Structures are given as C-alpha cells and as structure tokens.
Amino acid sequence: MIKSLLLPFWLLALVMILKYYSLGQLSIAQTLLYLNIAMIVLSFSYGLKYKHYCQLANGINQLSEWVGQFVAWLTLFMVIITFLVVVLRYGFSLGWIAMQESVSYLHALVFLLGASYALKHQAHVRVDVFYQKFSATTKAWINLLGCLLFLIPVCSMTFYLSWQYVLDSWAVYEGSREAGGLAGVYLLKTSILVMASLLLLQGIAQLITDVQTIQQQGAS
C-alpha cells in the first residue's frame, strides 16, 4: 500500500524538477542531483527486492575488481615502454613519437579506468580528521551522503559535459597533432565517459553497501 502511494509523489516530484529546469530556475547540476535522488528513492521503495540489490552490488564490485586487475597490467607495460624509450633514445639515438605517446595513453588509462577500483578499496586520498573515530553506522551515513550529494552528481555531470566533447572527437577520428603520433586520441577521450560510468556504478554499489550497514546496525 505504501509503495503504491509513493509512486504518484515520485512522479509529481519528477514533473516539478523538469518544470523548474525548463524555466531556468535549476542548473543542470542541480537537476541531475535531484533526478538521481528521486531515482534512488524510487528504486529502494518500489523496485527490486533486497537480495537483488545485494546481487547488483556484488556484480559491480566484481566488475571494478576485474578492471583494476586489468589496469595493473597497464602499469607494467608503461614501465617497460618507458624503459625502452630511454634506452633507445640515449643508447642508440632512436625514438618514435608513437612510442612516447603510448606512455601518456597508458598513464591516462591507469588513472581513469582505475578510479572505480580505488573507490572500491577506499584508496582515494582522504583528509581524515574525525572519520576514523566514528562508528560503523556514522561512517555509513557519511559515505551515503557523500555518494548522493557529491559522487553521483559529479559523475553524472562529468558524463554529460564530456559527451559532446567525445562525439566531436569521434566525428573526425581525432589523432595526434604530432607527425608519426598515435591516431587514437578519440579512443583515449572515450575513456572519460568510461571512467564516469564505472565510478558511477561503483558509487551505486557503495550506496547499497552503506544502506545495508545502516540497516544491520539498526537491527542489532
């Protein structure tokens, strides 16, 4: 009964968000934030069952783990190529622009694709003054609010703002500005969208985990 009553209120909230955006009273960032919150509230109150959320979170965590392991190999290739670039340049006076640019490509992919893996393992830089002293429930609430107010809106905004940027690059199959450079700049720029998507997914998994923690602590 409660779920049935929630749906009309959610639809009304959605209409109001779109109305205020069309009138220019909401920025794109605010609109994305409110839409994300509305979708999350709807899904938790009207959508999947509890076990399905657990399965979803586990699937996302496995994806982030796999991507992280893949990125780890990229760091090895980056070190090897950098070593070869130095040896060939200073030992044999040889060098290729494409080879040098490949290091930059790998470096960018490590950071962009590895962001979700780092989030999963709480490896991002954190200025921690009070957080470590909090209880598990308080930490879960902080993480949950951080996902809702910062992570999910920022990832959504990054994807939105980068979409046309990436499409423009694909339209001309953008390549290197240097003669003999790599011709896959458009592919490298696509990794921005991949990063935002993976980070958004991992944020959702984190959100589900935080809700589980709050519920378990509350039940105990």
C-alpha positions in Angstrom: 0.0 0.0 0.0 2.8 2.4 1.0 4.7 1.6 -2.2 1.6 2.4 -4.3 1.2 5.8 -2.6 4.9 6.7 -3.1 4.7 6.3 -6.9 2.4 9.3 -7.6 4.5 11.5 -5.3 7.7 10.5 -7.1 6.1 11.2 -10.5 5.0 14.7 -9.2 8.5 15.4 -7.9 9.9 14.4 -11.3 7.5 16.7 -13.1 8.4 19.6 -10.8 12.1 19.1 -11.3 11.7 19.1 -15.1 9.4 22.1 -14.9 11.8 24.2 -12.8 14.7 23.2 -15.1 12.7 24.3 -18.2 12.0 27.6 -16.5 15.7 28.2 -15.9 15.3 28.0 -12.1 17.5 24.9 -11.8 21.0 24.5 -13.1 22.0 21.3 -15.0 24.0 20.1 -11.9 21.0 20.7 -9.6 18.7 18.9 -11.9 21.0 15.9 -12.2 21.3 15.8 -8.4 17.6 15.8 -7.8 16.9 13.3 -10.5 19.5 10.9 -9.1 18.0 11.3 -5.6 14.5 10.7 -7.0 15.6 7.6 -8.9 17.3 6.1 -5.9 14.4 6.8 -3.6 12.0 5.2 -6.1 14.2 2.1 -6.6 14.7 1.5 -2.9 11.0 1.9 -2.2 9.3 0.5 -5.2 11.7 -1.5 -7.3 13.9 -4.5 -6.7 14.0 -6.8 -3.7 16.7 -6.7 -1.1 18.6 -9.7 -2.4 18.6 -8.2 -5.9 20.4 -5.1 -4.6 23.0 -7.3 -3.0 23.5 -9.1 -6.2 23.8 -5.8 -8.1 26.4 -4.5 -5.6 28.4 -7.8 -5.9 28.3 -7.7 -9.7 29.5 -4.1 -9.7 32.3 -4.9 -7.2 33.4 -7.8 -9.4 33.5 -5.5 -12.4 35.6 -2.9 -10.6 37.9 -5.7 -9.4 38.4 -7.0 -12.9 39.0 -3.6 -14.3 41.6 -2.9 -11.5 43.4 -6.1 -12.3 43.5 -5.1 -16.0 44.8 -1.7 -15.1 47.6 -3.3 -13.0 49.0 -4.9 -16.2 48.9 -1.5 -17.9 51.3 -0.1 -15.3 53.7 -2.9 -16.1 53.6 -2.1 -19.8 54.0 1.6 -19.1 57.2 0.9 -17.1 58.6 -1.4 -19.8 57.9 1.1 -22.6 59.3 4.0 -20.6 62.5 1.9 -20.1 62.7 1.1 -23.8 62.2 4.8 -24.7 65.1 5.9 -22.5 67.4 3.1 -23.7 66.7 3.6 -27.4 67.0 7.4 -27.2 70.2 7.7 -25.2 71.8 4.4 -26.1 71.0 4.2 -29.8 69.7 7.7 -30.7 66.4 6.2 -31.8 62.9 7.4 -31.0 59.4 7.3 -32.2 56.6 9.7 -31.3 54.0 7.0 -31.2 56.1 5.0 -28.7 56.4 8.1 -26.4 52.8 8.9 -26.7 51.8 5.4 -25.8 53.2 6.0 -22.3 50.9 9.0 -21.9 48.0 6.9 -23.1 48.7 4.2 -20.6 49.2 6.7 -17.8 45.8 8.3 -18.5 44.1 4.9 -18.7 45.5 3.8 -15.4 44.0 6.8 -13.6 40.7 6.9 -15.5 39.9 3.2 -15.5 41.4 2.6 -12.1 39.3 5.2 -10.3 36.4 2.8 -9.6 38.8 0.1 -8.3 40.4 2.7 -6.0 37.0 3.7 -4.7 36.0 0.1 -4.0 39.1 -0.3 -1.9 38.9 3.1 -0.3 42.2 4.0 -1.8 41.4 7.6 -2.8 43.2 10.4 -0.9 41.2 11.4 2.1 41.9 14.1 4.6 40.8 12.2 7.7 40.5 14.0 11.0 37.3 12.7 12.6 36.1 9.9 10.2 38.3 7.1 11.6 36.9 7.6 15.1 33.3 7.3 14.1 31.2 4.2 14.5 30.4 1.9 11.5 26.9 3.4 11.3 28.1 7.0 11.3 30.7 6.2 8.6 28.0 4.5 6.5 25.8 7.7 6.8 28.8 9.9 5.8 29.6 7.7 2.8 25.9 7.5 1.8 25.5 11.3 1.9 28.8 11.7 0.0 27.6 9.4 -2.7 24.2 11.2 -3.0 25.5 14.8 -2.8 28.9 14.6 -4.4 29.9 11.4 -6.2 26.8 10.5 -8.2 26.1 14.1 -9.3 29.7 14.8 -10.2 29.9 11.6 -12.2 26.6 12.4 -14.0 27.8 15.9 -14.7 31.2 14.7 -16.0 29.5 12.2 -18.3 27.0 14.9 -19.5 29.7 17.6 -20.2 32.1 15.1 -21.8 29.5 13.6 -24.2 29.7 16.2 -26.9 33.4 16.6 -26.4 33.9 12.9 -27.2 31.4 12.9 -30.0 33.3 15.7 -31.7 36.5 13.7 -31.4 34.9 10.7 -32.9 33.4 12.7 -35.8 36.8 13.4 -37.2 38.5 10.3 -35.8 40.9 12.7 -34.0 44.5 11.7 -33.9 47.8 13.0 -32.6 48.9 16.5 -33.6 52.5 15.3 -33.9 53.7 13.6 -37.1 54.0 9.9 -36.5 51.9 10.1 -33.4 49.1 7.7 -32.4 45.8 8.0 -34.3 43.6 7.1 -31.4 43.0 10.3 -29.5 39.3 9.8 -29.9 39.6 6.5 -28.2 41.5 8.0 -25.3 38.9 10.7 -24.9 36.2 8.0 -24.8 37.8 6.7 -21.6 36.5 9.8 -19.9 33.0 8.5 -20.4 34.0 5.0 -19.3 35.6 6.5 -16.2 32.4 8.4 -15.3 30.3 5.3 -15.9 32.5 3.0 -13.8 32.8 5.4 -11.0 29.0 6.0 -11.0 28.4 2.3 -10.9 30.8 1.8 -8.0 29.1 4.7 -6.2 25.8 2.9 -6.5 27.4 -0.3 -5.1 28.9 1.8 -2.3 25.4 3.3 -1.7 23.8 -0.2 -1.4 26.6 -1.3 0.9 26.1 1.7 3.2 22.3 1.1 3.3 22.9 -2.5 4.3 25.3 -1.4 7.0 22.8 1.1 8.4 20.0 -1.5 8.4 22.2 -4.2 10.0 23.4 -1.8 12.7 19.9 -0.6 13.3 18.6 -4.1 13.6 21.2 -5.1 16.1 
